[in-house]
Amino acid sequence: MLAQAAVFLVNTLGGLFTVALLLRFLLQLWRAPARNPLADFLAALTDFAVRPARRVIPGWWGLDIATPGLAWLCEFAQLLLVLRLRGYEFGPAVGAAAVALSLLAALELGKLVVYIMMVAVIAQAVLSWISPYHALAPLLNAATRPVLRPLRRVIPPLANVDLSPLAALIALQLLLMLPFAWLEAQIWRLL
């Protein structure tokens, strides 16, 4: 019972910090305004780890690579701790387990990005109906543009209702169900 509580705490705290790091990177990738409340909060929450990591991991093409690197490291540590808390012994195949955990951590980050995109699509769709001029509207539009723009070219509005968010959610959910689930099953076989 104590191990379950520890697994819950590791998953919750590690997951929240990983999402904060990913959001910080995605806001930069989406070219979101640097002075918005979400960016300020994420910077205040993650600066203690990102600033020292930037000294070691340089940027690449104007992107802060240290932040997703830290997100991967956090996910790797979280997976390792959860396995140890559940009593998993790596035995003589420590190298294969480390590779599998590395791949699994990268896959989990990919899944988190898909979930973040799903939340952004839902929030953007709801906000466009309720308050299209809200302060978060430009941020959400920038976040969902790469996913919704190609769909809007193919799916015309039906009675002035944009159905591309619905199609995007279906496509993102299928992405989670098919390739991500298959890859995850293959990686778990290595452990």
N, C-alpha and C positions, 0 to 999 in steps of 0.2 A: 504494500500500500504506500509506503514511503517512497519506493522507487517510482511508482506511478505519479506521485505528486512532483517528484524531481523531474521526471520526463515532461510533465505538463509545464513546469516553470521554464525548463530549457527550451522547449518548443515555442512557448509564448514569447519569452523575452528575446530569444535568438531570432525568431520569426519577425517580430516587430522591428528589431534593429536592422535586419536584412532588408525589410521592405523600406525602411527609412533611407538606407543607403541606395537602394535601387531607384527610389523616387528622386533622390537628389541627382543621380546620374541621368535619369530620364528627363527631368526638367531641363537639365543642361542640353541634352540631346535634342529636345523639342524647341530649344531656343526660347524658353519661357522667360519673362521678365525677371531679372534677378531680385528685384525689390517687391516681391509679393509675399503675403503672410505665410504661405506654405513653404516657400523657399527659405524664408527667414527661420522658421521653426526647424526645418530639416538641417539647415546649416548649424543652428545652435545645438541640435541633438547629436550631430555626427562629427562636428569639427575636431573633437578631442582625438578621434582616430584618423580622420582624413588628412589633416594637416601634416602629421609626422609621416604618413604613408606617401604623401606627395613628394617628400624629399628622396624617397627610395624608388618609387615607381613614377617615371616621367609621363607627361601627357603625350597624346598622339593625335595629330591633326586637330588640335584645339580642344580635344576631349580629355576629361579627367579620368584616366584609366585606373587610378588608385581606388576610386570609389567602387566600381564593380569588382575590382580585385579584392577589396575588403569584404564586399557582400559575399563573394565566393568563399573566402576564408571563413567568414562567420557561418555560412551554411555548412561548410565542411566540418568545422568544429562542433556545430550543433548535431550533425548526423553521427559523428564519432562519439560524442557524449551520450546521445540517446542509445546507441548500440551498446556502449559500455554499461550504462545504467540498467539495461535489459539483460545483462549478463552474457553478451556475445563475446566469445573468445576468438581472436584472429588466428591463433596457432602459427604454423610455419609459413603460411601464405600471406604474410603481412604486406608484401609488395603488391600482390594482386588485389588485396583488400583496399590498399591505399589508392590504387588506380581506379577501382570500382567506386570508392567513396568520392574521389575527385570528379568522376564522370556524373555520379548521382547528384553531387552538389551543383554542377553546371546545369544539369537537367532541371533541378528544383528551381534554380534561378530563372530558367526559361519559362517554367510554369508560372512563377510569380509575375513575370512580365506579362504573360497572357492574362492572368487574373487582374492585374492593374489596368490593362487595356479594356477588359470587360467592364470594370467599375467605371472607368473614364467614359466609355460609350454610354452606359446607363445614365451616369450623372449628366453628361452632355445632352442626351435626349430629353431627360426630365427637365433640366434647366432651360432648354430651348422652348419648352411649353410654358413653364411657370414664370421664369424671369430671364428672358434672352439677353438682357443688358447687365447681368450680374457681373461682379468683378472677376469671378472665376471663369466666365464664359470664354474669354480669349485663350486662357490656359487650356481649358478642355477642348476647345476647337483645334488648337495646335496639337494637342495630344492625340486626338482621334482622326485628324486629317489623313495620315498615312493609311489608315484602315478604311475610312469611309469614302475617300475620294474615288478610288477605283470602283467601288460598289455603286456610287451615285451615277457613274457613267453608264452602268449596265441596267440598274433598277430605276425606272422613272418614278416620280412621286405619284401616289394614288390618291386622288381628291385632295391634293396639296398636303399630303402626309408623306414624309420621308420614311421609307421602309428600309433604308440602308443600315440603320443601327440594328434592326432585327436580324438582317442577313449577316451583319458582322458578328453579332453574338452567337448565331448558329455556327458560323465558320470557326470562331475562336473556341467554342465548346467542342466542335469536332476535332480541332487541332489538339485539344487536351485529351480527348478520348482515344484517338487513333495513334498518331505517331508518338506522342509523349508517353502514353500508357505502354505501348509496345517497347519503346526504348527503356523505360523504367523496369519492365519485367526482365529484359535482357541483362540489364546491369545488375539486378538483384541476384541473378543466377551466378554471377561472378563471385559473390560473397558467399 
